[in-house]
Amino acid sequence: MTSGTLFILSAPSGAGKTSLVTSLSRCLGGLAVSISHTTRPPRPGEIDTQDYFFVDQECFNKMVAEDAFLEFAEVFDHSYGTSSEIVKKSLASGSDMILEIDWQGAQQVLKKLPDAVCIFILPPSLRELERRLTGRGQDSKDIIDRRMSNALSEISHYDEYEFLIVNDDFDQALEQLKSIILVSRLKRKPQSSRLESLLDDLLGIVSEKN
């Protein structure tokens, strides 16, 4: 069985990456969405083990000491990490997986899994980004100001990614994201594993004729 492909999706907060991933997982089969561990308290409507694995700082630190994370970082005073075991099991089963992580996490992952496909989501403008952050009604003005400041740092790393998508029109951005996944599945390495029997038959026929 061929192993799945790991997709890394990064974007400044408010660019719409989570909404894109949610919609993508509904319309595209064979794609698992990584669930991060976090010390952040749940927001209204969030469910443990479905949106995040919510853990305390002691548990998180223990996992770090045990090298249980593929990547981890501190974001807005809370810790986030991606379980190595969950990702590797998913890929080994043949399922593709998508990670929503920042540029620092992407750098960590690429050191361990250099074949990962990296995608960056850009907002159409900083004004629109701020409007979206304000419109969510989840954060104070201080937090929004910090997110806007961090957005500039995040966007400056766009050139470390293979693909860039501007999330201006959501449906168009979703189709572009879907296209990247589908094209990646057609690359020779994953396809040759999936088509092993067909290739053996075709090459066997060629050998017999020769």
N, C-alpha and C positions, 0 to 999 in steps of 0.2 A: 504494500500500500504506500502511495506517495504521501509525503508529509505536506501539511498545509502551508500556506504563505502567511507571514505576519505583516500586517499593515499598521503603520504608525500614523496617527492623525493628530496634528498639533494646530493650535490657533490661540489667539488672545481670547480671554474671557469675554463672552458676549458675541463672538463671531458666528455662533450657531453650530459648533461641531457636534454637541450632544444631540441636538434635534436632527441633524443630518444622519448621525449614526443610528439613532432610533428608527428613523424612516427607512434607512438602508437595510437594517436587519429584518424589517418586515417584508421587504420586497425582493430580497436576494437570499436564496438558500445557501447552506454550506458555509455560513459566516457567523462565527461566535464573537460576542462582544466581551472583552475582558472586564471583570469587575474588580476595582481597586480596593485595597484596605485603606482605611483612613481613621484618623483620630478626631476628625470633625464631627460635631453632633449632627444627627439627621435633621434635614429640613422638612417642613410639613409635606406629608405625602410620600416621603422616601421610605423604602423598605429594606431592612437588613438582609444581606445576601442576594438582593435583587438589584438594588442601585449601588450599594457599597457593602463591603464587610466593615461594619463599624466596630472598632476596637479601642481600648484605652492605650495611653502612651506606654505603659509598662509592657503590654502585649506586643505593641509595635516594635519597641526597642529590642525585645527578645527575638523577634523575627529578623531584625537587622543583624543581631549578633550571630544568628544561625545561618546567615547568608540565604534567607528564604525569598528575598526579593530580586526580581530581574532588574528593577530600578526602583528608586525611592527618592523623595524630595520633601522639603517643607515649603508649603504654599500658604500664605496668609495665616501664619502662626499655627498651621495644622500639618500633620504628616500624612503623606500619601505614598502607597507602594503597590507594585504589581507582582503578584506571586509567580515565581519561576515555575513551580510545579504545575499550576493551572494552565499556564501558557504552553509549556512543553507537552503536557498530556493532550491538549486540544490539537496542537500541530501534529503530534504523532498519530492521532486518530484520522488525519487527513482533512480535518476541518480548517478553513482559513480563520484567522482571528484578527480583530482590530483593536488597537490600544489608543485610548485618548490620553495623551501625555504631553508635557511641555517639551521644549527643546533640550533641556538638561536631561530629562528622562530618555529622550530619543537618543542622545549621545551615549548614555549608559547602555541602552539596549543594543545599539549598533556594534558596540565593542564585543558583545556576546553573540549576537545574531546579525551578522553583517549583510545577510540577504534580505532583511526586512525592507519593505517598500514604504517610503516616507512621503506623506502628503501634508501640505500646509494649507489651511483655510484662511483667507484674507477677508477683512470686512471691506465694504465698498468705500468707506471713508471713516476717519476718526470721529467725525460728528455723528455719523450713523451708529458707530460702535457705542458712543456715550449714550445716545438715545435708547439703544436696546438695553444697556445696563441699567439705566434709570427706570425704564419701563417695566423691568422685571419686578421691581418693588421688593427685592430680597435683601438689599444691602444699604447701609448708611452712606451718606455723602463721602465720608472719609474713606470707606472701603471702595467706593466707586472711583474716587480720585487715585487710590493705590492701584486699582485694576487698570485704569487708563495709563498710569505711569509704567506699569509692568507690560502693558500692551506694546509700547514702543520697543522695549527690550526684546520681547517675544518676536515681533515682526522683523527685527534686525537680523534674525537667524533664518530667514526664509530661504537663503541660498544654500542651506544644508539639506534641503529637501528635493526630491525628484520631481514632484508634481505640485502645482499651485492652482488653487481654485478660489475665485472671488465669490463669496456668498452674498450676492446682491439680490438675484432672483432665486428663491429657495429651490423651486422645482428644477431649474436649470443646473444649479449647483449639485443637487442630488443626482441628476442624470450623469453629470461629469464624474462624480465620485463613483457611481455604479460602473461607468465605462472603464475607469482605471482598474477596478477589481476584476472585471471580466477580461480585459486585455491581459492582465497579469497572469490569469489562469491559462492563457493560450501560449505562454512562453514555452520554449522547447523543454526545459527541465521538468516542470510539473506535468506538461502534456505527455512527454515520452514515458513517464511512469504510469499515467492513467491509460495510455494507449499501448502498453507493453505487449499485450496479446496480439493486437492488430499489427503492430510493427514486426513482431516475430513471424506472423503469417506472411506479411508482405515481403519481408526479407528472405523468408524461406522459399517463397515462390521464385524470387529473383535468383537465388542460389541454385535451385533445381534447373532453371532455364540455362544457367551458365554451365 
